[in-house]
Amino acid sequence: MAKKNAARLIVIGENINTTRRIKATSSNIVREDGKIGYAYQDIDGERRVLDMTDAFPKDEKELRNAKVSPIGHGVRNRNLDFLRWAILAQQKAGAHIIDLCVDELSVYPEERHEHMRWVVKAAQSLSDGSFAIDSSDPNTIKAGLEVYDHSKGRPAINSVSLEAGRDELIQIGKDLKCFIFANGSGNKGMPQDAQQRVDNLTNCMTLMDAAQVPMEDRFLDPLVFPVGAGPDFGKHYLDAVKMLRERFPDVHIFGGLSNVSFGLPRRKLLNHAFITLAIISGCDAIMIDPLMNPPVDYIEFQIAADVMTAKDEYALNYLKFVRGK
């Protein structure tokens, strides 16, 4: 995996997440042959429709305000064709690690664990890339790690934190040689400002020091909240990134950057501005929707910016990148 000053921005694809929903009135939702589905173009260029008829309310009035999860529907119904598109399209766009989350599918732990086991095995049958096992429940993460084939790529744990029960994942991740994502939540709730984010993640770094987790395997997430819910939330995140980068020059710093635009129109535009600001602030990894905001723009921006800020002395990484192109 790339280190901080290497000529590659680490891209984490966020899309294999069953909590992600779209409006039932989205342009991707189509009605054909008496059915309702999600239209997409597979990696071979063929138009396909994921039949989601049973996921939509029957009442037209409810339909106008409904939200559905194509990923959730595809995973619940074990649709390998749709999952293949969802994974390979992200990798083709430039994702190095792809996040897997099934939390929305069931409130029952055993059912959730079984969904996670299935999606991990299915994802690895489709690709040799790395996958992040993502859940609010540590035991669901453990279930995914139990079936993970390390010969096909290293897993990531998303995530550890100071919350009770999540810190134990650090030693598990170290023993299994996982990339470890640590988020900035505290043991009493979400951080309220930049300093709380930094304090919480500094304590996470201390726990990872104790477990002897290699620095290159640590990813710090100061947590991105929607600016539509609080005008200072974007600034809190960016300030925390700057402070963490100064304190920990060799650690990876990232975040779920698409969260910043949730609930606002023209999300691609807002995401573009925030992703760029995050890289300037010190992020060397980004967790985004690579289909909405193509990573190549940010990879090239980071490489060029490193030259202009003397991080890439004599443009050695830049020249290597250009010649490789």
C-alpha positions in Angstrom: 0.0 0.0 0.0 1.3 3.4 -0.9 3.0 5.6 1.7 2.2 9.2 2.3 4.6 10.8 -0.2 4.4 8.1 -2.9 2.9 9.0 -6.2 -0.5 7.6 -5.5 -3.6 8.8 -3.7 -5.3 5.8 -2.0 -8.9 5.6 -3.2 -11.5 3.8 -1.1 -14.8 3.1 -2.8 -17.8 3.6 -0.6 -20.6 2.1 -2.7 -21.1 -1.5 -1.5 -23.0 -0.2 1.4 -26.6 -1.3 2.0 -27.3 1.9 4.0 -27.0 4.0 0.8 -30.4 4.9 -0.6 -31.7 6.8 -3.6 -35.0 8.5 -4.2 -37.6 6.3 -5.9 -37.9 9.2 -8.4 -34.3 9.0 -9.4 -33.5 9.0 -13.1 -32.0 5.5 -12.6 -35.3 4.1 -11.6 -37.3 2.8 -14.6 -40.6 1.1 -15.2 -40.6 -1.6 -17.8 -42.9 -4.5 -18.5 -44.9 -3.8 -15.4 -41.8 -3.9 -13.2 -39.8 -1.2 -11.4 -36.0 -1.4 -11.3 -32.6 0.2 -11.2 -31.1 0.7 -14.6 -27.3 0.6 -15.0 -24.7 -0.1 -17.7 -22.6 -3.1 -16.9 -18.8 -3.2 -17.4 -19.3 -4.8 -20.8 -21.4 -1.8 -21.9 -24.7 -3.7 -21.8 -27.8 -2.0 -20.3 -29.2 -3.9 -17.4 -32.1 -3.4 -15.0 -32.1 -4.7 -11.4 -35.6 -5.7 -10.7 -36.6 -4.1 -7.5 -40.4 -4.2 -7.8 -41.0 -5.8 -4.4 -38.9 -3.1 -2.7 -41.2 -0.3 -3.7 -44.5 0.7 -1.9 -47.7 0.0 -3.9 -49.3 3.3 -3.1 -48.3 5.9 -5.6 -48.5 8.7 -3.0 -45.9 6.8 -0.9 -43.8 6.1 -3.9 -43.1 9.8 -4.5 -41.3 10.1 -1.1 -39.8 6.6 -0.9 -36.1 5.8 -0.9 -34.6 2.5 -1.9 -31.2 0.8 -1.8 -30.2 -1.0 -5.0 -27.1 -2.3 -3.2 -29.2 -3.6 -0.3 -31.6 -5.2 -2.7 -28.8 -6.8 -4.7 -27.1 -8.3 -1.7 -30.3 -9.4 0.0 -31.3 -11.3 -3.2 -27.8 -12.6 -3.8 -27.6 -11.0 -7.3 -24.0 -11.7 -8.4 -24.4 -9.9 -11.7 -25.3 -6.6 -10.0 -22.6 -7.0 -7.4 -20.1 -7.7 -10.1 -21.0 -4.4 -11.8 -20.9 -2.5 -8.5 -17.5 -3.8 -7.6 -15.7 -3.8 -11.0 -17.1 -0.5 -12.1 -15.5 1.1 -9.0 -12.2 -0.6 -9.5 -12.2 0.4 -13.2 -12.8 4.0 -12.0 -9.8 3.8 -9.7 -10.8 2.4 -6.3 -7.9 0.5 -4.5 -10.1 -0.7 -1.6 -13.8 -1.2 -1.6 -16.0 -0.8 1.5 -18.5 -3.6 2.3 -21.4 -2.8 4.7 -24.6 -4.8 5.3 -25.9 -3.1 8.4 -29.2 -2.0 6.8 -30.3 -5.5 6.0 -31.2 -6.8 9.4 -31.5 -5.8 13.0 -30.8 -9.4 14.0 -27.1 -10.1 14.6 -27.0 -13.6 13.2 -28.7 -12.6 10.0 -26.4 -9.6 9.6 -23.4 -11.8 10.1 -24.6 -14.2 7.4 -25.1 -11.4 5.0 -21.6 -10.2 5.7 -20.1 -13.6 5.2 -21.9 -13.9 1.9 -20.9 -10.5 0.6 -17.2 -11.0 1.5 -17.1 -14.4 -0.2 -19.0 -13.1 -3.2 -16.9 -10.0 -3.6 -13.7 -12.0 -3.4 -15.0 -14.4 -6.0 -15.4 -11.4 -8.4 -12.2 -9.5 -7.7 -8.7 -9.9 -6.2 -8.7 -6.4 -4.8 -8.8 -5.4 -1.1 -12.0 -4.9 0.8 -12.9 -3.1 4.0 -15.2 -4.9 6.4 -17.5 -2.1 7.6 -20.1 -2.3 10.4 -21.3 -0.5 13.5 -21.3 -3.9 15.1 -17.8 -5.3 15.9 -19.1 -8.9 15.7 -20.3 -8.4 12.2 -16.8 -7.2 11.3 -15.4 -10.4 12.9 -17.8 -12.5 10.9 -16.5 -11.0 7.7 -12.9 -11.5 8.7 -13.6 -15.2 9.5 -14.2 -15.9 5.8 -11.8 -13.4 4.2 -9.3 -15.0 1.8 -6.0 -13.2 2.6 -4.4 -14.7 -0.5 -6.5 -12.5 -2.7 -5.8 -9.2 -1.0 -5.4 -7.6 2.4 -8.6 -6.7 4.3 -9.3 -3.5 6.1 -11.3 -3.0 9.3 -13.8 -0.2 9.2 -13.5 0.8 11.9 -12.0 0.9 15.4 -12.5 3.8 17.8 -12.7 4.6 21.5 -16.3 3.3 21.7 -16.7 0.3 24.0 -16.0 -3.0 22.2 -14.4 -1.5 19.1 -11.0 -1.1 20.6 -10.6 -4.9 20.7 -10.6 -4.9 16.9 -7.1 -3.3 17.0 -5.3 -6.4 18.2 -7.4 -8.6 15.9 -6.5 -6.4 13.0 -2.8 -6.5 13.9 -2.8 -10.3 14.2 -4.5 -10.7 10.8 -2.4 -8.0 9.1 -5.3 -5.8 8.3 -5.4 -2.2 7.3 -7.0 -0.5 10.3 -9.4 2.4 9.9 -9.8 4.4 13.1 -12.6 7.0 13.4 -12.7 10.1 15.5 -15.7 9.2 17.7 -15.2 9.2 21.5 -16.3 6.8 24.2 -19.2 9.3 25.0 -20.3 10.2 21.5 -19.5 12.1 18.4 -16.8 14.8 18.4 -18.1 18.4 18.5 -15.1 20.2 16.9 -11.7 19.7 15.4 -9.9 19.4 18.7 -12.1 16.6 19.9 -11.5 14.7 16.7 -7.7 15.1 17.1 -7.8 14.1 20.8 -9.8 11.0 20.1 -7.7 9.9 17.2 -4.5 10.6 19.2 -5.8 8.2 21.8 -6.5 5.7 19.0 -2.9 6.1 17.9 -1.7 5.3 21.4 -3.8 2.1 21.4 -2.3 1.1 18.0 1.2 1.9 19.3 0.5 -0.6 22.1 -0.6 -3.2 19.6 2.5 -2.4 17.5 0.4 -1.8 14.4 2.7 -0.7 11.5 2.3 3.0 10.7 1.6 2.2 7.0 -1.4 0.1 8.1 -3.1 2.9 10.0 -5.8 5.1 8.5 -7.3 8.0 10.6 -10.8 9.2 9.9 -11.7 12.5 11.6 -15.3 12.0 10.5 -17.2 14.1 7.9 -20.6 15.4 8.8 -23.1 17.0 6.3 -22.6 20.8 6.0 -26.3 21.0 5.5 -26.8 20.0 9.1 -24.1 22.4 10.5 -22.2 25.1 8.6 -18.9 24.5 10.5 -18.8 20.7 10.0 -16.7 20.9 6.9 -14.2 23.2 8.6 -14.1 21.0 11.7 -13.0 18.1 9.5 -10.4 20.1 7.5 -8.9 21.7 10.6 -8.6 18.3 12.2 -6.8 16.9 9.1 -4.3 19.7 9.2 -3.6 19.1 12.9 -3.3 15.4 12.6 -1.0 15.6 9.6 1.3 17.9 11.6 1.2 15.6 14.6 1.5 12.3 12.6 3.3 13.0 9.4 3.5 9.3 8.3 0.0 8.1 9.0 -2.8 7.8 6.4 -5.6 10.3 6.8 -8.9 9.9 5.0 -12.7 10.3 5.5 -16.1 9.6 4.0 -15.9 12.8 2.0 -19.2 12.3 0.1 -21.0 12.7 3.4 -20.3 16.4 3.4 -22.9 17.1 0.6 -25.7 14.8 1.9 -29.1 16.5 1.5 -27.9 19.2 -0.8 -28.4 19.6 -4.6 -25.5 19.1 -7.1 -23.6 16.8 -4.8 -20.9 16.2 -7.3 -19.9 19.8 -7.3 -19.8 20.1 -3.5 -17.9 16.8 -3.3 -15.3 18.0 -5.8 -14.6 21.1 -3.8 -14.4 19.2 -0.5 -12.2 16.4 -1.8 -9.7 18.9 -3.2 -9.7 20.9 0.1 -9.2 17.6 2.0 -6.1 16.7 -0.1 -4.7 20.2 0.4 -5.2 19.9 4.1 -3.3 16.6 4.3 -5.4 13.6 3.3 -3.5 11.0 1.3 -6.5 8.7 1.0 -10.1 9.5 0.1 -13.3 7.5 0.6 -15.7 8.6 -2.2 -18.2 7.4 -4.7 -15.7 6.9 -7.6 -18.5 6.9 -10.2 -19.8 10.3 -9.1 -16.4 11.9 -8.6 -13.8 10.1 -10.8 -10.5 9.6 -8.8 -8.2 10.3 -11.7 -8.8 14.1 -11.2 -7.7 13.9 -7.6 -4.8 11.6 -8.1 -3.3 14.0 -10.7 -4.1 17.0 -8.5 -2.2 15.4 -5.5 0.8 14.6 -7.6 1.0 18.1 -9.1 0.3 19.7 -5.7 3.1 17.8 -4.1 5.5 19.3 -6.6 4.3 22.9 -5.9 4.5 22.5 -2.1 8.0 20.8 -2.2 6.7 17.5 -0.9 8.0 15.9 -4.1 11.5 17.4 -4.4 12.7 17.8 -7.9 9.4 16.4 -9.1 10.7 12.9 -9.0 7.3 11.3 -8.3 5.7 13.6 -10.8 8.1 12.6 -13.6 7.7 8.9 -12.8 3.9 9.3 -13.0 4.0 11.2 -16.3 6.4 8.8 -17.9 4.2 5.9 -16.7 1.2 7.5 -18.4 
